[in-house]
Amino acid sequence: MNAFSKYSLELLSAIAALAVPLAFAGKPAPPPTVNVTTTVYDRDTQQNQLVMGSDDFEGLPQATYTNTGNVTTTVGLTGGWGLNLYNQSLRTIQLNVLSPVGGFPISPVLPGRYSENVEIYTHCHDANNHEIGFPAIPLNVALACSYGMDFLSGRTKYKLAMGLSPAGQTLSGPATGRVIVTCTASSAGVCNSWTIAAPNTTIANLYEFARNGSLVYVGQYYFGFSIAAVVTNP
Protein backbone atom coordinates (compact mmCIF):
# COMPACT_ATOMS: atom_id res chain seq x y z
CA MET A 1 0.00 0.00 0.00
CA ASN A 2 1.49 3.37 -0.93
CA ALA A 3 1.75 6.32 1.47
CA PHE A 4 -1.20 8.20 -0.04
CA SER A 5 -3.57 5.21 0.19
CA LYS A 6 -2.44 4.52 3.74
CA TYR A 7 -2.95 8.18 4.56
CA SER A 8 -6.53 8.13 3.25
CA LEU A 9 -7.32 5.07 5.35
CA GLU A 10 -5.76 6.70 8.41
CA LEU A 11 -7.92 9.77 7.90
CA LEU A 12 -11.13 7.73 7.62
CA SER A 13 -10.18 5.66 10.67
CA ALA A 14 -9.38 8.79 12.67
CA ILE A 15 -12.71 10.39 11.82
CA ALA A 16 -14.53 7.23 12.89
CA ALA A 17 -12.57 7.11 16.14
CA LEU A 18 -13.43 10.71 16.91
CA ALA A 19 -17.12 9.84 16.68
CA VAL A 20 -16.83 7.26 19.47
CA PRO A 21 -17.39 8.67 22.99
CA LEU A 22 -14.52 8.37 25.42
CA ALA A 23 -14.91 5.40 27.72
CA PHE A 24 -13.10 7.09 30.59
CA ALA A 25 -13.05 10.66 31.81
CA GLY A 26 -9.76 12.53 31.78
CA LYS A 27 -7.51 14.57 29.53
CA PRO A 28 -8.52 14.10 25.89
CA ALA A 29 -6.06 12.38 23.61
CA PRO A 30 -4.17 14.65 21.21
CA PRO A 31 -5.57 14.81 17.68
CA PRO A 32 -4.18 12.12 15.34
CA THR A 33 -1.37 13.09 12.99
CA VAL A 34 0.48 11.71 9.98
CA ASN A 35 4.16 12.15 9.22
CA VAL A 36 5.30 14.47 6.47
CA THR A 37 8.56 15.34 4.80
CA THR A 38 9.02 19.09 5.12
CA THR A 39 11.27 21.07 2.79
CA VAL A 40 12.39 24.53 3.88
CA TYR A 41 13.74 26.78 1.13
CA ASP A 42 16.37 29.51 1.56
CA ARG A 43 15.25 31.68 -1.36
CA ASP A 44 12.04 32.72 -3.06
CA THR A 45 11.28 32.22 -6.76
CA GLN A 46 13.17 35.45 -7.57
CA GLN A 47 16.21 34.09 -5.67
CA ASN A 48 15.89 36.60 -2.85
CA GLN A 49 17.11 35.29 0.50
CA LEU A 50 14.18 34.63 2.80
CA VAL A 51 14.16 35.73 6.43
CA MET A 52 13.64 32.12 7.58
CA GLY A 53 15.63 29.42 5.82
CA SER A 54 17.01 25.92 6.24
CA ASP A 55 20.25 24.54 7.65
CA ASP A 56 21.38 23.44 4.13
CA PHE A 57 21.84 19.95 5.58
CA GLU A 58 22.13 18.33 2.14
CA GLY A 59 24.49 21.01 0.81
CA LEU A 60 21.75 22.77 -1.16
CA PRO A 61 19.97 26.13 -0.67
CA GLN A 62 17.13 24.16 0.93
CA ALA A 63 16.80 21.18 3.24
CA THR A 64 14.36 18.40 4.08
CA TYR A 65 13.25 17.54 7.60
CA THR A 66 11.83 14.11 8.43
CA ASN A 67 10.79 12.26 11.58
CA THR A 68 14.25 11.10 12.57
CA GLY A 69 16.73 11.97 15.29
CA ASN A 70 14.12 13.63 17.56
CA VAL A 71 12.93 15.89 14.74
CA THR A 72 9.17 15.66 14.28
CA THR A 73 7.16 17.07 11.40
CA THR A 74 3.48 16.21 10.93
CA VAL A 75 0.08 17.39 9.85
CA GLY A 76 -2.93 16.80 12.05
CA LEU A 77 -5.72 14.81 10.46
CA THR A 78 -8.04 17.47 11.86
CA GLY A 79 -5.44 20.19 12.39
CA GLY A 80 -2.42 22.02 11.04
CA TRP A 81 1.23 21.51 10.12
CA GLY A 82 4.16 21.51 12.53
CA LEU A 83 7.95 21.10 12.68
CA ASN A 84 9.65 20.56 16.06
CA LEU A 85 13.40 20.44 16.69
CA TYR A 86 13.27 19.68 20.42
CA ASN A 87 15.86 17.50 22.22
CA GLN A 88 18.44 17.60 19.45
CA SER A 89 20.98 20.03 18.01
CA LEU A 90 21.95 18.46 14.67
CA ARG A 91 19.15 20.03 12.66
CA THR A 92 18.49 23.75 12.81
CA ILE A 93 16.50 26.57 11.24
CA GLN A 94 18.24 29.69 9.93
CA LEU A 95 16.91 33.10 10.92
CA ASN A 96 18.31 36.03 8.98
CA VAL A 97 17.90 39.73 9.73
CA LEU A 98 14.53 40.66 11.25
CA SER A 99 14.08 44.18 9.84
CA PRO A 100 11.83 46.35 12.03
CA VAL A 101 8.66 47.90 10.65
CA GLY A 102 8.47 51.70 10.96
CA GLY A 103 9.72 52.97 14.30
CA PHE A 104 9.89 49.63 16.10
CA PRO A 105 13.17 48.77 17.86
CA ILE A 106 16.00 46.81 16.30
CA SER A 107 15.33 43.10 16.73
CA PRO A 108 16.90 41.51 19.82
CA VAL A 109 17.14 38.26 17.83
CA LEU A 110 20.53 37.92 16.13
CA PRO A 111 20.90 36.16 12.75
CA GLY A 112 21.93 32.55 13.17
CA ARG A 113 20.87 28.92 13.26
CA TYR A 114 18.44 27.85 15.93
CA SER A 115 17.35 24.48 17.31
CA GLU A 116 16.68 24.92 21.03
CA ASN A 117 12.96 25.11 21.80
CA VAL A 118 12.21 25.48 18.08
CA GLU A 119 8.58 24.77 17.32
CA ILE A 120 7.05 26.01 14.05
CA TYR A 121 3.38 25.63 13.19
CA THR A 122 0.59 26.78 10.89
CA HIS A 123 -3.17 26.53 11.45
CA CYS A 124 -6.09 27.47 9.20
CA HIS A 125 -9.54 28.59 10.37
CA ASP A 126 -12.84 29.32 8.65
CA ALA A 127 -14.93 32.48 9.03
CA ASN A 128 -16.45 31.04 12.22
CA ASN A 129 -13.00 30.42 13.71
CA HIS A 130 -13.29 26.62 13.36
CA GLU A 131 -10.04 24.93 12.43
CA ILE A 132 -9.77 23.54 8.90
CA GLY A 133 -7.74 20.34 8.91
CA PHE A 134 -4.94 20.29 6.34
CA PRO A 135 -6.29 17.06 4.76
CA ALA A 136 -9.62 18.82 4.13
CA ILE A 137 -8.15 21.70 2.10
CA PRO A 138 -9.40 21.27 -1.49
CA LEU A 139 -6.91 20.75 -4.29
CA ASN A 140 -5.41 24.00 -5.65
CA VAL A 141 -7.24 26.08 -3.04
CA ALA A 142 -5.16 28.70 -1.19
CA LEU A 143 -6.06 29.79 2.34
CA ALA A 144 -4.77 32.69 4.45
CA CYS A 145 -3.67 31.07 7.71
CA SER A 146 -1.85 31.71 10.98
CA TYR A 147 1.80 31.02 11.72
CA GLY A 148 3.94 30.74 14.82
CA MET A 149 7.58 30.03 15.60
CA ASP A 150 8.85 29.53 19.15
CA PHE A 151 12.61 29.49 19.73
CA LEU A 152 15.32 30.22 22.28
CA SER A 153 17.85 32.99 21.55
CA GLY A 154 20.47 33.30 24.25
CA ARG A 155 18.55 32.81 27.49
CA THR A 156 15.31 34.26 26.18
CA LYS A 157 12.46 32.41 24.54
CA TYR A 158 10.67 34.25 21.73
CA LYS A 159 7.64 33.78 19.52
CA LEU A 160 7.16 35.08 15.99
CA ALA A 161 3.47 35.08 15.13
CA MET A 162 1.11 36.00 12.35
CA GLY A 163 -2.67 35.81 12.49
CA LEU A 164 -4.42 33.72 15.11
CA SER A 165 -2.86 31.45 17.69
CA PRO A 166 -3.54 27.70 17.42
CA ALA A 167 -6.26 28.09 20.05
CA GLY A 168 -8.04 30.54 17.77
CA GLN A 169 -7.40 33.47 20.09
CA THR A 170 -6.08 36.81 18.86
CA LEU A 171 -2.64 37.66 20.24
CA SER A 172 -2.03 41.16 21.58
CA GLY A 173 -0.35 43.71 19.35
CA PRO A 174 -1.14 45.25 15.97
CA ALA A 175 -2.55 43.26 13.05
CA THR A 176 -0.10 41.14 11.06
CA GLY A 177 0.11 39.46 7.69
CA ARG A 178 -0.94 35.87 7.04
CA VAL A 179 0.73 32.88 5.43
CA ILE A 180 -0.74 31.26 2.34
CA VAL A 181 -1.38 27.52 2.51
CA THR A 182 -2.15 25.75 -0.77
CA CYS A 183 -3.09 22.12 -1.37
CA THR A 184 -0.93 20.96 -4.29
CA ALA A 185 -1.88 17.26 -4.53
CA SER A 186 -4.61 14.94 -3.27
CA SER A 187 -5.66 11.30 -3.32
CA ALA A 188 -9.29 10.14 -3.07
CA GLY A 189 -10.27 13.68 -2.15
CA VAL A 190 -7.77 13.90 0.72
CA CYS A 191 -5.03 16.52 0.44
CA ASN A 192 -1.55 15.07 0.93
CA SER A 193 0.80 17.83 -0.25
CA TRP A 194 0.95 21.52 0.64
CA THR A 195 2.94 24.70 0.23
CA ILE A 196 3.14 27.18 3.11
CA ALA A 197 4.66 30.53 2.22
CA ALA A 198 4.92 34.24 2.93
CA PRO A 199 7.01 36.85 1.08
CA ASN A 200 9.66 38.91 2.87
CA THR A 201 7.24 41.83 2.96
CA THR A 202 4.93 39.97 5.37
CA ILE A 203 4.66 41.58 8.81
CA ALA A 204 5.00 39.42 11.91
CA ASN A 205 4.78 40.24 15.59
CA LEU A 206 7.66 39.33 17.90
CA TYR A 207 6.94 38.36 21.52
CA GLU A 208 9.12 37.48 24.48
CA PHE A 209 8.03 34.78 26.92
CA ALA A 210 7.89 36.08 30.48
CA ARG A 211 8.81 33.83 33.40
CA ASN A 212 5.15 33.10 34.06
CA GLY A 213 4.70 31.95 30.45
CA SER A 214 2.81 35.05 29.32
CA LEU A 215 3.76 36.82 26.10
CA VAL A 216 5.29 40.31 26.14
CA TYR A 217 4.91 42.19 22.87
CA VAL A 218 8.26 43.42 21.45
CA GLY A 219 7.41 44.86 18.02
CA GLN A 220 6.73 44.20 14.35
CA TYR A 221 9.26 42.85 11.87
CA TYR A 222 9.32 41.81 8.23
CA PHE A 223 9.29 38.06 7.85
CA GLY A 224 9.19 35.60 4.95
CA PHE A 225 9.67 31.89 4.23
CA SER A 226 8.77 29.09 1.81
CA ILE A 227 7.91 25.54 2.88
CA ALA A 228 6.61 22.39 1.19
CA ALA A 229 5.17 19.41 3.07
CA VAL A 230 4.34 15.98 1.63
CA VAL A 231 2.84 12.95 3.40
CA THR A 232 5.37 10.16 3.89
CA ASN A 233 5.51 6.72 5.43
CA PRO A 234 6.39 6.62 9.14
C-alpha positions in Angstrom: 0.0 0.0 0.0 1.5 3.4 -0.9 1.7 6.3 1.5 -1.2 8.2 0.0 -3.6 5.2 0.2 -2.4 4.5 3.7 -2.9 8.2 4.6 -6.5 8.1 3.2 -7.3 5.1 5.3 -5.8 6.7 8.4 -7.9 9.8 7.9 -11.1 7.7 7.6 -10.2 5.7 10.7 -9.4 8.8 12.7 -12.7 10.4 11.8 -14.5 7.2 12.9 -12.6 7.1 16.1 -13.4 10.7 16.9 -17.1 9.8 16.7 -16.8 7.3 19.5 -17.4 8.7 23.0 -14.5 8.4 25.4 -14.9 5.4 27.7 -13.1 7.1 30.6 -13.0 10.7 31.8 -9.8 12.5 31.8 -7.5 14.6 29.5 -8.5 14.1 25.9 -6.1 12.4 23.6 -4.2 14.7 21.2 -5.6 14.8 17.7 -4.2 12.1 15.3 -1.4 13.1 13.0 0.5 11.7 10.0 4.2 12.1 9.2 5.3 14.5 6.5 8.6 15.3 4.8 9.0 19.1 5.1 11.3 21.1 2.8 12.4 24.5 3.9 13.7 26.8 1.1 16.4 29.5 1.6 15.3 31.7 -1.4 12.0 32.7 -3.1 11.3 32.2 -6.8 13.2 35.4 -7.6 16.2 34.1 -5.7 15.9 36.6 -2.8 17.1 35.3 0.5 14.2 34.6 2.8 14.2 35.7 6.4 13.6 32.1 7.6 15.6 29.4 5.8 17.0 25.9 6.2 20.2 24.5 7.7 21.4 23.4 4.1 21.8 20.0 5.6 22.1 18.3 2.1 24.5 21.0 0.8 21.8 22.8 -1.2 20.0 26.1 -0.7 17.1 24.2 0.9 16.8 21.2 3.2 14.4 18.4 4.1 13.2 17.5 7.6 11.8 14.1 8.4 10.8 12.3 11.6 14.3 11.1 12.6 16.7 12.0 15.3 14.1 13.6 17.6 12.9 15.9 14.7 9.2 15.7 14.3 7.2 17.1 11.4 3.5 16.2 10.9 0.1 17.4 9.9 -2.9 16.8 12.0 -5.7 14.8 10.5 -8.0 17.5 11.9 -5.4 20.2 12.4 -2.4 22.0 11.0 1.2 21.5 10.1 4.2 21.5 12.5 8.0 21.1 12.7 9.6 20.6 16.1 13.4 20.4 16.7 13.3 19.7 20.4 15.9 17.5 22.2 18.4 17.6 19.5 21.0 20.0 18.0 22.0 18.5 14.7 19.2 20.0 12.7 18.5 23.7 12.8 16.5 26.6 11.2 18.2 29.7 9.9 16.9 33.1 10.9 18.3 36.0 9.0 17.9 39.7 9.7 14.5 40.7 11.2 14.1 44.2 9.8 11.8 46.3 12.0 8.7 47.9 10.6 8.5 51.7 11.0 9.7 53.0 14.3 9.9 49.6 16.1 13.2 48.8 17.9 16.0 46.8 16.3 15.3 43.1 16.7 16.9 41.5 19.8 17.1 38.3 17.8 20.5 37.9 16.1 20.9 36.2 12.7 21.9 32.5 13.2 20.9 28.9 13.3 18.4 27.8 15.9 17.3 24.5 17.3 16.7 24.9 21.0 13.0 25.1 21.8 12.2 25.5 18.1 8.6 24.8 17.3 7.1 26.0 14.0 3.4 25.6 13.2 0.6 26.8 10.9 -3.2 26.5 11.4 -6.1 27.5 9.2 -9.5 28.6 10.4 -12.8 29.3 8.6 -14.9 32.5 9.0 -16.5 31.0 12.2 -13.0 30.4 13.7 -13.3 26.6 13.4 -10.0 24.9 12.4 -9.8 23.5 8.9 -7.7 20.3 8.9 -4.9 20.3 6.3 -6.3 17.1 4.8 -9.6 18.8 4.1 -8.1 21.7 2.1 -9.4 21.3 -1.5 -6.9 20.7 -4.3 -5.4 24.0 -5.7 -7.2 26.1 -3.0 -5.2 28.7 -1.2 -6.1 29.8 2.3 -4.8 32.7 4.5 -3.7 31.1 7.7 -1.8 31.7 11.0 1.8 31.0 11.7 3.9 30.7 14.8 7.6 30.0 15.6 8.9 29.5 19.2 12.6 29.5 19.7 15.3 30.2 22.3 17.8 33.0 21.6 20.5 33.3 24.3 18.6 32.8 27.5 15.3 34.3 26.2 12.5 32.4 24.5 10.7 34.2 21.7 7.6 33.8 19.5 7.2 35.1 16.0 3.5 35.1 15.1 1.1 36.0 12.3 -2.7 35.8 12.5 -4.4 33.7 15.1 -2.9 31.5 17.7 -3.5 27.7 17.4 -6.3 28.1 20.0 -8.0 30.5 17.8 -7.4 33.5 20.1 -6.1 36.8 18.9 -2.6 37.7 20.2 -2.0 41.2 21.6 -0.3 43.7 19.4 -1.1 45.3 16.0 -2.5 43.3 13.1 -0.1 41.1 11.1 0.1 39.5 7.7 -0.9 35.9 7.0 0.7 32.9 5.4 -0.7 31.3 2.3 -1.4 27.5 2.5 -2.2 25.7 -0.8 -3.1 22.1 -1.4 -0.9 21.0 -4.3 -1.9 17.3 -4.5 -4.6 14.9 -3.3 -5.7 11.3 -3.3 -9.3 10.1 -3.1 -10.3 13.7 -2.1 -7.8 13.9 0.7 -5.0 16.5 0.4 -1.5 15.1 0.9 0.8 17.8 -0.2 0.9 21.5 0.6 2.9 24.7 0.2 3.1 27.2 3.1 4.7 30.5 2.2 4.9 34.2 2.9 7.0 36.8 1.1 9.7 38.9 2.9 7.2 41.8 3.0 4.9 40.0 5.4 4.7 41.6 8.8 5.0 39.4 11.9 4.8 40.2 15.6 7.7 39.3 17.9 6.9 38.4 21.5 9.1 37.5 24.5 8.0 34.8 26.9 7.9 36.1 30.5 8.8 33.8 33.4 5.2 33.1 34.1 4.7 32.0 30.4 2.8 35.1 29.3 3.8 36.8 26.1 5.3 40.3 26.1 4.9 42.2 22.9 8.3 43.4 21.5 7.4 44.9 18.0 6.7 44.2 14.4 9.3 42.9 11.9 9.3 41.8 8.2 9.3 38.1 7.8 9.2 35.6 5.0 9.7 31.9 4.2 8.8 29.1 1.8 7.9 25.5 2.9 6.6 22.4 1.2 5.2 19.4 3.1 4.3 16.0 1.6 2.8 13.0 3.4 5.4 10.2 3.9 5.5 6.7 5.4 6.4 6.6 9.1 
